[in-house]
Structure formats: C-alpha cells, structure tokens
C-alpha cells in the first residue's frame, strides 16, 4: 500500500526502506554533494525544510552521517519508482537482545491472529525489549508501518492521543481533537501500533485502544504493561523471567554478555555459580544486568554474598509477586552499594520525565554540577541509568522501573514534595529562558522546546494535583511556548486550563482572551467567539468593564471579518448586539474605543459610501491610543475598501504598512492572527496590482512564517497561485506537492481560502495536458468546499478555468465560463481578481468572435490599467482583434517586463511567424501543450 498521497519511492539501501518523492529529490541532490542551501534553491523550498528531509533520510536509511547518505544515493541511482511498505519506526537498541527464542516466536504468532495483544509482566522482566524485537520481526505484515509510542513521559491521560499523534508524525488538524486525528489516520491502514509502558494510564489507554480498533479494522495494537487493559478482546501474553538451566540458559547467557561488556570473562566454574545467582533473581533481565554491572568491582564471591543478604532481608515487600520481590531486592542491593551522594542523585533524578543533562540533574538534586556529573557516570556504569547521546552532549535516562523505584525512595525519605518542587522550578526557569529567546524559528529552539515540554507537563501535573499556587502561571507559560512552537491546539487548551486554575476572575479572563487569539489563528472561529464571550463575562465579574468591551468588540469583528471560520450562518443581529453591549461598557478608555472603532468598520460593507469615513475615524482613534491591534484591524479594513475600488497599489501599500507595524511585536497569540492575515492581504493586493515579483516575495514570507511551520498547505497556498500566474510552473508543481502532502497530513480540512491554490494547480495541469492530475486537484478543490456563507471565490475560479480554456483554444467555452460582466464584481474579494477576470473576458470575446468584442476591450481598459500584466493582456486582445502583429509583440515585451513568463511566451505563439517558434519552445520547456 502506498502513502496517502501515493508518492512512495523504493530505495536501494536498505531494501525495505521507503522515502517520499520529495525525500528522493533531496537524496539525489545530496548524492551530488550539494549543500543544504543549494538543495533549497534547486527545489524551491526553505533550508529548514531541507534540513528536516536530511534528518528524516538519516533516520530512515540508517545512515550515520551525510557521507553515508551520499553513498546510498549513488547506490540507488536509476532505481525505479514503486510503491512499497512504510518502514518500521522503532527506536534503536542500545544493547543486544539475548534469548527468548520461544517467546519471540509465540508473541509474533499471537499478533497474526489477534488485534490487541498485551505483553504483561513485572517491571524489569524485559517486556519492552521483547516487544521491540517482535515488532521488528513482523514488519513485513504491516504495509503502513510499525509505530512505537513510549508512554513513560506521559503523566496526563489527556496527552495520550497527542503523544501517539506525534509518534505518527501527524500535524494538528483544524476542528479535530488529537484523538480524532489519530483515528482518521488509522482508518483504512494496515499498521502495528506498539504502546509501551501503559500501567500508569490503564483506563485511558483502554478507552483509546477500544475506539481505535473499532475505527480501524486493519490496525493491530501491541501493548506492554504491568497489568492488562481488561478489554474483552485482549489477548494477554505473560512475560516471565529468562530460563535458567542447571549450569546454563538464557539468563546466564545474558549475564555473560553483559559481564563481557564490562571486561570480565567467566570460566566454567564461575558459570555454575552465576546460574545460581540468576536463579535467585528469578531470571529477571534488569536484575541480572544490575548484578553483572557489579561483577568487576565485587567478583562472583561478592555478588553471592551481597545478593544472599538482600534476599534474606525480604519478608514481604510491597510487591507480592516473586519476580517483583527479586527485582526489588536487586534494586535495594544495588542502591545499598552506592555511596550516599550517588544514592541521593539516583532517587532525585527519578522525577525527570525524559533524558536529562548533568547540570539539570544538579539543579533538581540540589547539589553541585561537577559532583552530580561524576555520580551520573557511575550510575550509568552500574546500569542504573542509560546514557543517551544528544546534539548538546550526553544525557541520562532512567528506565521506568528504576524511575519508579527512585520515586518510592523519595517518598520513604520524605523528599518527594521538595524534589518535585525543585523539578518544577528548574523546568519553569528553562521555560522562561526559552520564552525570552526571540529567535524561535530554528531547529535548535524547537529541539529545546521538545526536550523540555514533557518535563513542564509532568511538573505542572504535580503542581495541579498538589494545589500549588504556581499551577496557573505554569500553564500560561506552557501555553505560550506551545503557541510559539506551532502546537496551536495544545496552546489553546493550556490557556483554557490556566483560566480554570487562575486565582481570580481577571487573570482567568486574560487566559481565555489569549485562548481566543489562538483559536482565531487556528481558523477555529466558533471557539474564538465562545472564548471571547466567556472572557467578557469574567471581566464583568471582576469589574473591568473596559476589558469586557474589548472582548465583545473582537467577537463582533470576527463575526464580520472571518466569517469563513465560523460554521453556519449567524443571526444578523448578533454582531450588532455585541457591539452595542461593548459601547455601553467601553467608558473613556482610548484603547477600548479604538478597538470598537475597528470592529464598527467591519460592520459596514466596504462598498458602502460611508465605509471610508468610518475607517478613517477608526484609524485616527487607533493612532491616538497607540494600540497596534486596533491600527492593524483598521488598516485591514482600509485595504479591503481600496481593493473594492480597484486601487491595488494603494491596498498593497496599506498591507505592507500593516506588516511593518506588526513585525516588531512579540509573537503572542493575538498578534499571530493579525501578522498572518497581513501577509495574506499583502499577497492578494500585489496580485490585484499585477506586481508579481512583490507577490512572490510576500508569498515566500508566508511560507516561512513560524505560525505556519506545521501547516505546509497553508504555508505554500499563496505561492502556488503566484507561480501559476507567473508561469514558473516547476516551482508551482513542487509547492503543489507540499500543499497536498500537508493538507492530507492535516486530515484534509475544509479551508475555503485555500481553494484558489487548488484551482491554480488544476489550471496548470490542464494546460500541461495532464488530465488525471487536473481531476485530482479538482477533487481537492471540491473537498475544500466552503460553508454556506462562503462563495466569494467563484469568480476567481471562473478566471482560472477560462485561463486554461483560452490556452487550449476553447474560446467559446471560456465565454460561457465568464458570463458575469467584470463591472458586477464589486466586493473586495472579487476585486482582487477583477482585472485578471476582465482581461480574460475581453480576450475570450475576441477569440470567440463575439459581436461585442470591441466594446468589451474598451469597457475594461480602466479596470485593468493599474495592473501591468492585465493592461498588457487587454492590449494584446485589441491587437488580436485587428490582426496587429506588432501590437501583439509589443504586448509580449510588456508581459516579459512584468515578469509573466507564460503570457509572454503565449503572446509570441499568438504573434505567429518566427515569433511562434520561439514562444512554442518556451511553452514546451514549461511542459505546456503548445496550441
């Protein structure tokens, strides 16, 4: 089975690995020894995207470095494209897997006949290692991949779906919860999902697994846990200790291998004694590894004596299972052999949710960094911690069993609350440092956040459970960081959590106001309206009437300004009622009155005679107040008025001024919506003005905005349109691949404002004669169907269709497509395309031999005059009407100067003679059908 987009490429090394079409292009470029910047320039993508693809290739192909990738690229040169299965996404093993031949085969067999299998056993018995080995063994059965999800860092059951989605590489999806995202991904796929360490989340995991298996009949789930999920269709696979024979067996083999790694080779006599030790440890792998790690220091005599003493001390520990007791005894014994400070470090680092550095451990342990570093290294030598190599140096990770043991020790010593508090303080400080870093759009910042996020979540989980006064501010911090990372849905949710934990109504209102800002930026208009209303109510309860008015004003503004993000048709009186209530509460506060002025500007159609005066007053009020948000909103309304009047260059100037105003601001959730919208309006205005070079520059800025980092389809939508108009079709095709991959990865959301990108791609493929690709993009266009309130793109759609029809020589169909006269397009969103539509309308009349062709040309000259491209197209239509070859060539030169390569080449073809041959060659190079 291929990927959802159908673009999976087989590579020559290793044989079962697959990469996407884009990754194949990057791999080929790496094979040519190109730098990331050179690859980005060749493929028309950002350097950051190249870095992401290279990292993915290193992981998928098992390459150690870029040089190894170069060799692999050489090996696969000329390899055919073929759909293949998705590779297993499993973590690499740090040590070899020993024994369990029978269990490995039986568990693999169980997965063949059952859809839910739970590997159940005590801590340290080797459930994870066995499950990973079996998952690797059965990869061939699952064409859509084997996926590993570590639930150890998850302390909040509500984060399970998010953790699974992250492991699957799924972006956030507009209007869907993370659980819905996972379920929709799984539907129709044949995949194995390995959920590791479920014991602390049993009920929530069981609920999600039950939904998943019901929704996805070809998905199989393998869990590891200390207890079963208690689902009726669950197959429980008990995992016991390793076998111990009279003088040999799997347990002894494991001990020998780990001892050899520590530099000790056992003789025959010692092997029999080791067998007795392993039998006393019930064959529990973790206990055996801990004992083997002590062999160089204690020898076999010391191991026998020490373990015998520890076992005799057990008289009924908390865990009644014998294997739990043996592991507990081994951990107790290993812990007793540590010096006091190393023991302190071991138990105190147990509060970390993931890998940690020495200096972080020192902060949480309350000790000096140099001492802690030495102890961490020693604990790793004793197999109590696992060292993990990272880009920023060595980190250490505690196995879940050891971590739980450490937490028990903290409880026994009465240190747990203090240690949790230090951990939260450390995570808080690290989060504040991240927040202070203004450069967030780079891999380093994102990696820092990703490492810190689970620690913050865990620390805040404890803070909430313990009733800490820091919980509210901590949730605010996490929400803000999530927003900057591009995890919008979690950011909104965390702000709402912060509101529920706020010490008073006023701070709760602030949190909800920010949540509303995130919702608006996510295009979740219904949520934004709800949250602004709730925030206003809390402001009223706290006595802050001005803040209440600002929230009501923003809600009213969104009703009228962002209707496409709201489901269903609102009652016409609702925005007016909100505004009237806001005016009653506003008082004399200048910022509040400025916000209300901006909201009022959107309450009047831009075609109304009074709209310009209302916007002028709103702008004046905004500038008096010094409020950037009010000024940005007012400038946006001014831009729409200018567009409706056909003043594309003035609209572009207004949008650019808006960007300059917003760019220096801190990228908080409220500014985010305005900044993104300002760039979009600037591109639209540049298209209306015919300034394609500026439109491209701005579209590239949209592509690179941090706000769109996780939403490739949103990032490149405007770039597709600009490249299609320019005639840079190769770049349009590359951006189209990114759009489709991102849109499908996001769950194919309905986003009306993206329909023009799909229409532009359908046009390009139609002009290239690729009917199948054109139909696919028309399918996407239809899937982006707007709500009942959104039909404003029908005229731009007609333009793109007519563009293709005219190229194919089907002028009569183009005339039918452009039935509405251009002068009837008056709303601002129609006026963006009015000059382009008018030029096509005039040309279609000429080429179809319409009796009013001359009148058409004259009637659109004023409409198209400001736009250099459309003005030249109208002049070309006039020359075509009179057979003026020189006029057609002059139009070609004007189009070339305007940066419209396609129309320049088409003009040469229309001119005929020697010009035709030159133009036809360019069109053929673009891949177009030559008329």
Helices and strands as residue ranges (DSSP letters): E 8-10, E 18-20, H 21-31, H 36-43, H 47-61, H 66-75, H 101-113, E 116-120, H 127-137, G 139-141, E 146-150, G 157-159, H 160-168, H 178-186, E 191-196, G 199-201, H 202-215, E 219-225, E 235-238, H 250-261, H 268-280, H 285-313, H 322-336, H 340-348, G 349-351, H 358-365, H 369-381, E 386-390, E 393-397, H 400-413, H 416-436, H 443-465, H 471-485, H 488-501, H 505-521, H 525-542, H 545-561, G 563-565, H 573-586, H 590-602, H 611-625, H 628-644, H 648-663, H 669-689, H 692-704, G 706-708, H 712-726, H 729-745, G 752-754, H 755-767, H 771-783, H 794-807, H 811-817, G 822-824, H 828-847, H 853-864, H 868-882, H 885-897, H 901-911, H 913-926
